[in-house]
């Protein structure tokens, strides 16, 4: 909101300059972005009377004007010939300055004729964005030779205010003036809105009907007859331009001027084009279309509130008018709309249409329901003043003004929240300064909230007003005591540690939304997903049940962009339906593409063993000792022979394996995809803090190494065989590694050979062969009895 200082002073006659007033308002919570001076570069331009206009001897487009500034006649070459002898025009004489030109003007020769300065258009003077001709000043009451800048009050400053969403009353000159008056102590001058009316009643000419009182609690229409559409006064155009609005015509400018002044949006209809001279406020029909004033045809829904006449819609309520009843040069009679539309309705319509106007911005934030009549009266008065019309008595209206609300505040509560003693007397002075009605009890102050303060609803809102008016500098800068230790919650700290470990292992973190599509759920086979009532994306209408699907989409996107090796992980939340629903945090990773690069790297893709290695690193860094591999996974998502469950503390906590090739192909993924997913809470419960971890000395005695190979059936898992071997060997076994899997040759069909490299070591002495042979015999017997394993070599 841009507020011209002289305009503000018409209601709050403070003598403070722009800088001092801005500083005072900032201290009261008004967010002032800066102080603009749109005419700072305008200097030396005077009013001159045209004596004669002649053709340029060497140009068909140029003309020569002889002007008189009261001190003599001067020759000026002009590019537009819209002035006549006797007209008053702005003359930028040699040595003067105009906005937009870096240097002072001088005398120069144009096609062989000397031009002393130039005659100015509205755009060259920063009065309006019009460059159709020289600005004619005949109706402004000026004298030849007078300084244009001082005569038209173009030495003004403009306060550029960023209006916070909770203070829509600052979207008007009068609203800011109200705050300035309260801050400076000067009296607030009311808006002169009383119109001069004729005897004919407006209600006898037009009618108003509201079919949706929820969307439009009040609608008022004033009638002005016999207007003449033309340009508005120059001073008005200058103020509108400085306020960020484009001058259009005297009728439209009057509605915009009144809106900027009072904060109440207005709209002028050509009464002759309103069928039946009746206004109906109703909901749009589904698919109804309207061409708005910006010449765009817009399709409407039943959620949109419309302004209609007897046969059609003529405007989108609170947003923009239609072209059916638009004011034009032929307009003679005006129906002036002033209404109160509810915030949510206008907001939904404006957002859906992508159409935000000066009117909709005000309705979206909340207008004063009590200001409907004031805005209409002020707008009608300006139209009659600038357009020469007559105002019919009264108004055609429907609806009612809502009753004011009362909000109570306890001074004791205000003191507790603000940290200093407020006191009942001090609070009462604040509300009196703001012009609020009030009544007091023993320990309670009840405040009558005026209509323009739509932000005051609760006790804390009144307490905020007390702090703002009394000064934020009274608030203590000392931090309150904290009763508990700070720091990051343990669960979040653990999640960050998991991220650090996986990033250190060479994986990149993916941050994905917690949504899933029906196709994702079909891939995983999950039927307990939670459906979203109002999804951001129609294709992702569920809360995700797994992290893997989002990472798989990430792999497909990377491959589509030519990324060869993909290693991603995510720490996130998954949800499952239930009573109550389940929410848990998990970590997942995917690996796809070449495992190594460079001439020295092995030419192989990522596989399940790479994923297992990452999980092993994660477990080691987290201090999780009791973990292992569980049963094979038998679901369509996973490869049947390369996937299994992950166990922590003997319970299933996640999955590890490779994606089924058919699923990869369906997702446009090329190559093998290794993955893992495991619950964070299960990991955190089983992790050993670093301070409690067990560390071992570097061995002093050499190991005794033995290799054992066993023939077992295909159904025997290598992990199960390893666990039994390790358990039977006892503490003398320092390492066990599966180094070979062999099929064929002398191995019977349906069988395989598993070869293990074993290291035996004692921390106190060198082991003898006899001691190791005894342990090996127990291992062979245990595996033979438990798995039918036959010793092949050892």
Buried (B, 14 or more C-beta within 10 A) or exposed (E): BBBBBBBBBBBBBBEBEBEEBBEBBEEBBBEBEEBBBBBEEBBBBBBBBBBEBEEBEEBEEBBBBBBBBEEEEBBBBBBBBBBEEEBBBBBBBBEBBBBEEEEBBEBEEBEEBEBBBBBBBBBBBBBBEBEEBBBBBEEBEBEBBBBBBEBBBBBBBBBBBEBEEBBBBBBBBBBBBBBBBBBBEBEBBEBEBEBEBEEBBBBEBBBBEBBBBEBBBBBBBBBBBEBEBEBBBBBBBBBBBBBEBEBBBBBBBBBBBBBBBBBBBBBBBBBBBBBEBBBBBBBBEEEBEBEBBEEEEBEBBEEBBBBBBEEBBBBBBBBBBBBBBBBEEEBBBBBBBBBBBBBEBBBBBBEEBEBBBBBBBBBBBBBBBBBBBBBBBBBBBBBBBBBEBBBBBBBBBBBEBEEEEEBBBBBBBBBEBBEEEBBBEBBBBBBEBBEBEBEBEEEBBBBEBBBBBBBBEEBBBBBBBBBBBBEEEEEEEEEEEEEEEEEEEEEEEBBEBBBEBBEEBEBEEBEBEBBBBEEBBEBBEBEEBBEBEEBEEEEBBBBBBBBBBBBBBBBBEBBEEEEEBBBBBBBBEBBBBEEEEEEEBBBBBBBBBBBEEEEEEEEEBBBBEBBBEBBEBBBEBBBBBEBBBBEBBEEEBBBEEBBBBBBBEEEBBBBBBBBBEEBBEEBEBBBBBBBBBBBBEBBBEBBEEEEEEEEEEEEEEEBBEBEBBBBBEEEBBBEBBBBBBBEBBEEBBBEBEBEEEBEEEEEEEEBBBBBBBBBBBBEEEEBEEEBBEEBBEEBBEBBBEEBEBBBBEB
